[in-house]
């Protein structure tokens, strides 16, 4: 039988929101550090850089010509760097660095140099992680609800096929009774469930009798239970009897 679509969509949205929250945490905490070699970077004032140079605390200064920022590390400190905005008018900065005994590294980037690497780290990699995490969470949700069909179908249009039509859809299919050959007699136990489903089948075969007493045909039946309890066999029996 078909799983309740509203509950499926609600749970899928919940898990996707969790995956998106994890993506935001990774983007704000982890990925910015990749650009600085994995170092924890603290923003400081330019005067702080000059003070550290005067005290000969600075170990290395990295400067890129396409921006006005310098990143430097201190002697005896590992895993941490300091970033500041340099002053273009301070022509003595290079001399100050040399006098402090620090190493100066100047990078003159080529046009578009590292652009694809930066895009991959900041855009494509987080999107890939977000998608895979959402797919994994969706698979766990479907297994917990007793449905082990594929969570995302890439064969058609939509998000699942680049358009959204198949994301989170049920893998249910229409089965003709002649192709099944299973009836309620083939199902052992589950008497209460069988009686309820027999009423649904009888409603399909004799709708007028139920409509006369004001009954309405249910939209579906949700079979819940751990694997191996006969949910699939009951569904086949309904298809075989209807």
Secondary structure, DSSP 8 states (H G I E B T S, - for coil): ----HHHHHHHHHHHHHHHHHHHHHIIIIIIHHHTTTT-EEEE--HHHHHHHHHTT-EEEEEEETTSSEEEEEETT--SEEEEEE--TT-TTHHHHHHHTT-EEEEE---TTTTHHHHHIIIIIHHHHHHHHHHHHHHHHHHHHTT--S-SS--SSSSBTTBSSTTTT--------GGGT---GGG--S-HHHHHHHHHHHHHHH-HHHHHTTT----S-------TTSSHHHHHHHHHHH-
